[in-house]
């Protein structure tokens, strides 16, 4: 603990970023109160990949969530890329890189990651539910947040960690329009027993304008996600029933079709792939943004959760010995912008490549990925998974 233990941070949002911020700020002696608009903590029915850079970042503050993830999730040592019918294009080995870096990569249900972060916070009372923020004011001596029911809360700093549709971001940056990814996504977790789903299985199946992901998340469960291109002008789409989703993947590998078949229709989540134009200013005075509120990204890199955790670690490091809180927040933003901007751009470029729908272009994509030097692919992965960042 540091000499700044009397300072209080108000964190808006109890998602992965908000919970990570609570854990890291408490570790450096900052009092934290988290406000969540939902009436209960609802992590959703999907899963995430949590990569080694997040584990390594937390360890710099002596927070080790790996034991919790070992118990609740599943390590994946290899990521396979397959054709739509299940023929191997390329397998990327992660085990050797993870051993060299000193942390594994996990596939984990959101509820299990949430529980692991709550364990790191150590106090569920730090989270106030039914608290929908509507705005804030910031001054030289602190911040005040107003909530939908008329309540107000005061603190020394404000962290907007309220996700893609952040109320706090909107006050900072205005109502900036989402940037479409031009495809729809369907996501689900389901109890799944299949010969192809071996322990730690993680695979992406590539088609033309379509993808399917399948991963073992432990305890007899699988996480799957599916994508399908939509026209650039489409900002949303009517919900497709399971039968129509299954129809999109007719003729794909048997395990793909079976994963969809055994999933209850009501558990399938449909979303529109989108990010936002990169935000150059995350805050002013004694407030800032974190995670998806600051830098939402498309999912192709699997780094959304990890970058939010990295943000929380860097934020805590800047506040640890700070005498000028506003300057500390600007220092955090300056340190985070280059890496987050680069990875937001990389995720979009990778997404565009993976969603190619032309016969020739998708064939060239597969051939390039099959024959690209493994040293190049490993170097690219290492640049993302290393903490502190390379260079």
C-alpha positions in Angstrom: 0.0 0.0 0.0 1.2 3.6 -0.7 0.7 6.9 1.1 -2.2 7.7 -1.2 -4.6 5.3 0.5 -7.2 8.0 1.3 -7.8 8.9 -2.4 -11.1 7.6 -3.9 -11.7 6.5 -7.5 -15.2 6.2 -8.9 -15.3 3.5 -11.6 -18.3 3.4 -13.9 -19.0 -0.1 -15.2 -18.4 -3.5 -13.7 -17.2 -5.3 -16.8 -13.8 -6.8 -17.2 -12.1 -3.4 -17.4 -14.0 -1.9 -14.4 -13.3 -5.0 -12.2 -9.6 -5.0 -13.3 -9.4 -1.3 -12.5 -10.9 -1.9 -9.0 -8.3 -4.7 -8.3 -5.3 -2.8 -9.5 -6.2 0.6 -7.9 -6.8 -1.1 -4.6 -3.5 -2.8 -4.8 -1.7 0.6 -5.0 -3.7 2.1 -2.1 -6.6 3.9 -3.9 -10.1 3.5 -2.4 -12.5 2.3 -5.2 -16.2 2.3 -5.6 -17.6 0.6 -8.8 -21.0 1.6 -10.1 -22.9 -0.8 -12.4 -26.1 0.1 -14.2 -27.5 -3.5 -14.2 -29.5 -4.8 -11.2 -27.0 -7.8 -10.9 -23.6 -8.7 -12.2 -24.4 -10.4 -15.5 -21.3 -11.4 -17.5 -23.4 -12.8 -20.3 -23.3 -16.3 -21.8 -20.2 -16.0 -24.0 -16.5 -16.5 -23.4 -13.3 -14.7 -24.1 -9.6 -15.4 -24.8 -7.4 -14.0 -22.1 -3.9 -13.8 -23.4 -0.5 -13.9 -21.6 0.1 -10.2 -21.8 -2.9 -9.6 -19.4 -1.5 -12.2 -16.9 2.0 -10.7 -17.1 0.7 -7.1 -16.7 -1.2 -8.0 -13.5 1.8 -9.7 -12.1 3.8 -6.5 -12.1 1.4 -5.4 -9.3 1.7 -8.8 -7.5 -1.8 -9.9 -8.7 -1.7 -13.4 -10.1 -5.0 -14.6 -11.6 -3.5 -17.6 -13.3 -4.5 -20.0 -10.5 -8.1 -18.9 -10.7 -8.0 -19.3 -14.5 -6.4 -22.7 -14.2 -9.3 -23.8 -12.1 -12.1 -22.2 -14.1 -11.0 -22.0 -17.7 -8.7 -23.9 -20.1 -5.2 -23.2 -21.4 -4.8 -23.5 -25.2 -1.3 -24.3 -26.5 -2.1 -24.1 -30.2 -4.5 -22.2 -32.4 -5.6 -24.1 -35.5 -6.8 -22.5 -38.7 -8.9 -24.8 -40.9 -10.9 -24.6 -44.1 -14.7 -24.7 -43.8 -14.6 -28.5 -44.2 -12.0 -28.9 -41.4 -8.8 -29.3 -43.5 -5.8 -27.8 -41.7 -4.4 -24.6 -43.2 -1.9 -23.8 -40.4 -1.5 -24.4 -36.7 0.1 -21.6 -34.6 2.0 -23.0 -31.6 1.5 -20.9 -28.5 3.0 -23.2 -25.8 6.7 -22.5 -26.5 6.0 -18.7 -26.7 4.0 -18.9 -23.5 6.7 -20.8 -21.7 9.3 -18.2 -22.8 7.1 -15.3 -21.7 6.1 -17.0 -18.5 2.3 -17.0 -18.8 -0.3 -19.2 -20.6 -3.2 -18.2 -22.8 -6.7 -19.1 -21.7 -10.2 -19.6 -23.2 -12.6 -18.8 -20.3 -16.3 -18.1 -19.8 -17.0 -14.5 -19.0 -18.6 -15.5 -15.7 -15.5 -17.4 -14.7 -13.2 -14.5 -15.6 -15.5 -12.1 -13.7 -15.3 -14.4 -10.6 -11.5 -14.5 -10.8 -11.4 -10.7 -10.9 -13.8 -10.4 -8.0 -11.5 -12.6 -6.1 -8.6 -10.2 -6.9 -10.7 -7.3 -5.6 -11.5 -9.2 -2.5 -14.7 -7.2 -1.6 -18.0 -7.5 -3.5 -19.3 -4.5 -1.5 -17.1 -2.3 -3.6 -19.7 -2.7 -6.4 -22.9 -0.8 -6.3 -25.6 -2.1 -8.6 -28.7 -0.4 -10.1 -26.5 2.7 -10.6 -26.9 4.0 -14.2 -24.6 7.0 -14.6 -26.0 9.9 -16.7 -23.2 12.4 -16.5 -20.4 14.0 -14.5 -18.7 17.2 -13.5 -15.0 17.5 -12.8 -13.1 20.2 -11.0 -9.7 20.9 -9.5 -10.6 19.1 -6.2 -12.5 16.1 -7.5 -15.4 14.7 -9.5 -19.1 14.2 -9.1 -21.2 11.6 -11.0 -25.0 11.9 -11.3 -27.2 8.7 -11.7 -30.5 8.0 -13.3 -32.3 7.8 -10.0 -31.0 11.2 -8.8 -28.2 9.9 -6.7 -24.8 11.5 -6.8 -21.4 10.2 -5.8 -18.2 12.2 -5.3 -14.6 11.1 -5.5 -11.1 12.3 -6.4 -11.0 10.7 -9.9 -13.5 9.2 -12.3 -12.7 6.1 -14.5 -15.2 5.5 -17.4 -15.1 1.8 -17.9 -18.7 1.5 -19.1 -18.1 -0.3 -22.4 -18.8 0.2 -26.1 -21.8 2.5 -25.5 -20.1 4.4 -22.7 -22.1 7.3 -21.2 -18.8 8.8 -19.9 -17.2 8.7 -23.3 -20.2 10.4 -24.9 -19.7 13.4 -22.6 -16.0 13.5 -23.5 -16.2 12.9 -27.2 -19.8 13.5 -28.2 -22.0 10.9 -29.9 -19.5 9.5 -32.3 -20.9 6.9 -34.7 -19.8 3.3 -34.5 -17.7 2.1 -37.4 -19.2 -1.0 -39.0 -17.2 -4.2 -39.4 -19.6 -5.3 -42.2 -20.4 -8.6 -40.7 -22.8 -10.2 -38.2 -21.7 -12.4 -35.3 -23.4 -15.2 -33.4 -21.9 -16.4 -30.1 -22.7 -19.1 -27.6 -21.3 -21.4 -24.9 -22.7 -24.9 -24.6 -22.0 -28.3 -22.9 -20.3 -30.1 -25.8 -18.7 -33.6 -26.1 -17.2 -34.3 -29.5 -14.1 -36.2 -30.6 -12.6 -33.1 -32.3 -13.0 -31.0 -29.1 -10.0 -32.3 -27.3 -8.6 -30.7 -24.1 -7.4 -27.1 -24.9 -8.8 -27.3 -28.5 -9.0 -23.9 -30.2 -9.7 -23.5 -33.9 -10.8 -21.0 -36.5 -12.6 -22.3 -39.6 -12.3 -20.0 -42.7 -14.8 -19.8 -45.5 -15.7 -17.1 -48.0 -17.1 -14.1 -46.1 -17.7 -16.5 -43.1 -15.8 -17.8 -40.1 -16.4 -20.1 -37.3 -14.5 -20.4 -34.0 -14.6 -23.3 -31.6 -12.8 -23.6 -28.3 -12.7 -25.8 -25.2 -13.3 -23.6 -22.2 -13.1 -26.3 -19.6 -15.6 -28.4 -17.5 -17.1 -30.0 -20.6 -18.1 -26.7 -22.2 -17.3 -25.2 -25.6 -17.4 -21.7 -26.8 -18.4 -21.0 -30.4 -18.8 -17.9 -32.6 -19.8 -17.5 -36.2 -19.6 -14.6 -38.7 -21.3 -13.7 -42.0 -20.6 -10.7 -44.2 -23.4 -8.2 -44.6 -23.5 -5.1 -46.9 -21.5 -2.1 -45.8 -24.7 0.0 -45.3 -26.3 -2.5 -42.9 -26.0 -1.2 -39.3 -28.1 -3.9 -37.8 -30.0 -7.0 -38.8 -33.1 -8.9 -37.7 -32.3 -11.7 -35.4 -31.8 -15.0 -37.2 -33.1 -18.1 -35.6 -30.9 -21.1 -35.0 -32.2 -22.9 -38.0 -31.1 -20.1 -40.3 -27.7 -19.8 -38.6 -27.3 -23.5 -39.1 -28.2 -23.1 -42.7 -25.4 -20.6 -43.2 -22.9 -23.3 -42.1 -24.4 -26.3 -43.9 -21.6 -28.3 -45.4 -19.0 -27.1 -43.0 -17.0 -29.5 -40.7 -19.2 -31.9 -38.8 -18.1 -30.5 -35.4 -19.2 -27.0 -36.5 -22.6 -28.2 -37.5 -22.9 -30.2 -34.3 -22.0 -27.3 -32.0 -24.8 -25.3 -33.5 -27.2 -28.2 -33.4 -26.9 -28.8 -29.7 -27.0 -25.1 -28.6 -30.4 -24.0 -27.3 -31.6 -21.2 -29.5 -32.3 -18.8 -26.7 -28.6 -18.9 -25.6 -27.3 -17.7 -29.0 -26.2 -14.0 -28.9 -26.3 -12.0 -32.1 -24.3 -8.8 -32.5 -23.2 -6.5 -35.3 -19.4 -6.4 -35.6 -18.3 -2.8 -35.0 -15.6 -0.6 -33.4 -15.3 3.2 -33.2 -12.9 5.7 -34.8 -9.9 5.9 -32.6 -10.3 8.6 -29.9 -7.3 10.9 -29.4 -8.5 12.5 -26.1 -9.7 10.1 -23.4 -10.4 12.7 -20.7 -9.6 16.0 -19.0 -9.1 17.1 -15.5 -9.7 14.2 -13.0 -11.4 11.8 -15.4 -10.3 9.3 -18.0 -11.5 6.3 -19.9 -10.5 2.6 -19.9 -11.1 -0.5 -22.0 -13.8 -0.5 -24.6 -15.0 2.9 -23.5 -11.6 4.3 -24.7 -10.7 2.0 -27.6 -13.3 -0.5 -28.7 -12.0 -3.0 -31.3 -13.1 -5.8 -33.6 -12.5 -9.2 -32.1 -10.1 -10.8 -34.6 -7.0 -10.4 -32.3 -8.8 -11.7 -29.2 -7.3 -8.9 -27.2 -10.2 -6.8 -26.0 -10.1 -8.2 -22.4 -6.4 -8.2 -22.2 -6.0 -4.6 -23.3 -8.6 -3.5 -20.7 -6.5 -5.2 -18.1 -3.3 -3.7 -19.4 -5.1 -0.3 -19.1 -5.9 -0.9 -15.5 -2.3 -1.9 -14.6 -0.8 1.2 -16.3 -3.5 3.4 -14.7 -2.6 2.1 -11.3 1.1 2.6 -11.9 0.6 6.2 -12.8 -1.6 6.9 -9.7 0.6 5.0 -7.3 2.9 7.8 -6.3 1.0 10.7 -7.9 0.8 14.1 -6.3 -1.0 15.7 -9.3 -3.9 13.4 -10.2 -4.8 15.2 -13.5 -1.2 14.9 -14.7 -1.1 11.2 -13.7 -4.2 10.5 -15.8 -2.8 12.3 -18.8 0.4 10.2 -18.3 -1.6 7.0 -18.3 -3.4 8.1 -21.6 -0.1 9.1 -23.3 1.4 5.7 -22.4 -1.5 3.7 -23.6 -2.4 5.4 -26.9 0.4 4.1 -29.1 -0.2 0.4 -28.3 -4.0 0.5 -28.2 -4.2 2.5 -31.4 -1.9 0.1 -33.2 -3.8 -3.0 -32.0 -7.2 -1.5 -32.9 -5.9 -1.0 -36.4 -4.4 -4.4 -36.6 -7.6 -6.0 -35.4 -9.6 -4.2 -38.2 -7.0 -5.1 -40.9 -7.0 -8.8 -39.8 -10.7 -8.9 -39.7 -11.0 -7.6 -43.3 -8.5 -10.3 -44.4 -10.3 -13.1 -42.6 -13.7 -12.0 -43.9 -12.6 -11.9 -47.6 -15.4 -13.4 -49.7 -14.0 -13.5 -53.3 -13.0 -16.9 -54.6 -9.5 -15.8 -55.6 -8.8 -13.4 -52.7 -9.9 -16.0 -50.0 -7.8 -18.7 -51.8 -4.7 -16.4 -51.8 -5.4 -15.6 -48.1 -5.3 -19.3 -47.2 -2.2 -20.0 -49.3 -0.3 -17.0 -47.8 -1.1 -18.1 -44.3 -0.2 -21.7 -45.0 3.3 -20.9 -46.4 4.2 -17.7 -44.5 7.5 -18.2 -42.5 6.6 -19.4 -39.0 9.3 -17.0 -37.7 7.3 -14.1 -39.0 4.0 -15.3 -37.5 5.7 -16.0 -34.2 7.3 -12.6 -34.1 3.9 -10.9 -34.7 2.3 -12.9 -31.9 5.2 -12.2 -29.6 4.9 -8.4 -30.1 1.2 -8.6 -29.0 1.6 -11.1 -26.1 4.7 -9.6 -24.4 4.5 -7.4 -21.4 6.0 -4.8 -21.0 5.5 -4.2 -24.8 8.4 -4.7 -27.0 10.2 -1.6 -28.3 
